[in-house]
Amino acid sequence: MQSHSIYKVPQGKLLKISLEYDKKKNVITNIRITGDFFAYPEEAIELLEKKLQNTVLDRVVLLDTISSLIAKNHIQFIGVNAEGLTQGIMMCRL
């Protein structure tokens, strides 16, 4: 199943998510994250997209996965955070 969401992060920037997921298994098969936010290092979004493939489409699992990746790779976001990314992804499922 393919879905899209556009989400304005509170006190942040616009986040656009394109998501493909296996409805039966409830896992992400492909994800594209774009928007008017900034990420450092530049490859952080690509890394995040790869890490989220085959991840269960569940708020707690997503938030933990994203938060861990940010901490482990010293990723800095301007205009978005782990909670905002999680919310944008979950909105694709509705």
Secondary structure, DSSP 4 states (H G I P E B T S, - for coil): -EEEEEEE-TTS-EEEEEEEEETTTTEEEEEEEEES-EEESTTHHHHHHHHHTT-B--HHHHHHHHHHHHHHTT-EEES--HHHHHHHHHHTT-
